[in-house]
Amino acid sequence: MLERNIYMDESKEVIWFDELLDTWMGICRGSGVIIVENSKFKIKHYVLSLAIPNDDIQKVIDATSENNAIALKNIKLAL
């Protein structure tokens, strides 16, 4: 973990956070929501995203375009 920001509501039963992580994939950003239920912390939502510099986004689009096209076709067929 490189950086983490944690916030809590007045009841102290809802916590949300964002974090900057050093992972095997490089720098990632995570964010999530935690609730306190019966004195236990439960993750209700978590998102992990790759940090991609704007100058590199076209390389990512090129690398994922074929798989994205297949996935979109399958999703549209299922609708």
N, C-alpha and C positions, 0 to 999 in steps of 0.2 A: 504494500500500500504506500503510495506516494503522498496522497492527500485525501482527507475525508471531512465532509461537513455533515453534521447531524443536527436535526431539528426535532422538536417534540411539541405536541399540542398541550393545552393547559391541563388536560386530564392526565397527562403522562401515560396514556394508553395507546397513542398513535405516534410513531416515529418514522420520519422519512430522512433519506440520506442520499448523498452523491459522493462518489469516490473516484480517484485517479489511481490506476493500478499498473504496476510493472509486471507483465505476464510473459509467458512463453510466446505469445503472439505479438508482443511489443506493448506499447502503451494502450490501455483500454480505459473506458469510462464505465462505471457501474452506477446504478441508482436503484432505489427500492423503498418499499414501505413495510414496516414491521408493526404488528400490534401486540399488546400485552394482554394475554387471555389466561385467566387462572394462574397468575404470577409467572407465566411462561412467555417467552418471546417467540412469535410466529411470523415468518416471512410471508407476506401476502402477495408481494409483487417484487420482481427483480429483473433488471435489464442490464445486459453486458454488451457494450458496443466497442468496435474497433475505432481507434482514433486515426482517421485517414486525412492527411494534409490535402487541401484543395488542389494543389498542383499534381497530386498523384491519383485523383479520383478517376480519370479516364482509363488508367491502367486497370483499376478495379472493375470498372464497367466492362471493359474488354474481356477481362478474365472470367466474369460471371455471366456474360450475356447469353451464352448458349444454354446454361443450366436454368437461368431465369426464364427464358423463352419456353422451355419444356415445362417448367413448373406452372407458368401462367396458362399454358394450353390445358394442362391437366386440371387446374382449378376452374377454369371456365367451362370445361366439359362436365365437371361435377355439379355446377350450378344448374 
